[in-house]
Each structure stands twice: as C-alpha cells, then as structure tokens.
Amino acid sequence: MDYLKFSKKRKQEADRILNETNLFNRLKKFGKVKQIGSYFLDLMVKPDIDFALRVKKDSEIDTTIKSILEMSKEIKNVSFKKIVDRRKFGLDGKSLHLYYHAKDLWGIDIFVSTKDFTEYRKLKRMVNKKITPEKKRDIIKLKYYFFKKNEKVKNIPYCIYISVLEGKVKNLKDLYKYLEENYGSQNKK
C-alpha cells in the first residue's frame, strides 16, 4: 500500500470538507482558532479534523460551545456527537465533537479553552525540522495500523510522532518496545 498517497487523498478530502462547510471561518467569530492535529501536521490517516479555539475567559467556554453547536446545525451533513469536559482528565477546557457525513464518517473535534497555541506550534516546528519522506511514511504507516486495527492506546498519534522523529522507531515492533520502555502498561486505554 502507498501510505503517502493514502494520506494525501485523506487530506484532499479534508480540504474539500473544510471548503464546503467554511468551518474555519465560521469558528473565527467565537475566538481565536487554529487547525491542529494530523491535518495541521499533514500526517492524516483517520477521517478526523481538529481545531483549537481560544476564548478569553473560562466563563466563556460553555456559552461558546453552545453557540458553536447552534451554528453547526446550519451546516449541511454535520451532526452532534458529544461534549467532553476535558478538565476531568486534567486538561484545559471542553471539547465539542461533531460528525460530518460523507463517504466516510468524519469526526470534527473543536477544543475550546483559554489556553494559547504554544504546544501546537512547538509540535509543528519539531515535525517540520525533523521530518523526512521516510519518517513521514513510517508515521503514516504506524498510524494506519492503529486506525485499521482500532487498537486503543493512549495518545498514540503523539507517541508515534515523537518516537519516529527522534529516530527511535521505524516499525511496529520498535513502537511497542518504545511504548513499554517509556510508558509501561499505563498506555493502554
């Protein structure tokens, strides 16, 4: 299988969805918005698009989520999935999860918080600095494995990015060894 071609096609479909829904521009009226995740890093496998939306105050999070949910009802092929209070997991803010109905069922995740985008920028800089065509292929191939197997491992995309970019992982065997050495059994969901 040509993993790079698969990822490129996935990104093209995401571009089509973003153009059709005008979601990025729609979200701008609620706060500062940034595309994040594998779309942002150009390492797509799952049919999933992530956004981070920054509001000024914690008290604006709930009203912003409700407003985005109302706005999403106006977009063709979009439906509500769930709202998650990320603070329960020691994270900042809440996330709104939507579906986009196309050939594949797409997830659209919008993380609303007061947090700035520093950690996303740092990850993007690291990827840009260390990525090679071989590492990109290895990342996409490993992500594809977990996507197709539906194997639940906590933060697996991030673990794959870091381990491959640091040159410690090239294949599945290396990745499992890396996960065990760095995260132990706590990494299983």
Secondary structure as GFF3:
##gff-version 3
##sequence-region A 1 189
A	DSSP	alpha_helix	3	21	.	.	.	ID=ss1
A	DSSP	alpha_helix	23	28	.	.	.	ID=ss2
A	DSSP	beta_strand	32	36	.	.	.	ID=ss3
A	DSSP	alpha_helix	37	41	.	.	.	ID=ss4
A	DSSP	beta_strand	48	54	.	.	.	ID=ss5
A	DSSP	three_ten_helix	58	60	.	.	.	ID=ss6
A	DSSP	alpha_helix	61	72	.	.	.	ID=ss7
A	DSSP	beta_strand	78	85	.	.	.	ID=ss8
A	DSSP	three_ten_helix	86	89	.	.	.	ID=ss9
A	DSSP	beta_strand	94	101	.	.	.	ID=ss10
A	DSSP	beta_strand	105	113	.	.	.	ID=ss11
A	DSSP	alpha_helix	118	130	.	.	.	ID=ss12
A	DSSP	alpha_helix	133	149	.	.	.	ID=ss13
A	DSSP	alpha_helix	156	165	.	.	.	ID=ss14
A	DSSP	alpha_helix	172	183	.	.	.	ID=ss15
A	DSSP	three_ten_helix	184	187	.	.	.	ID=ss16
###
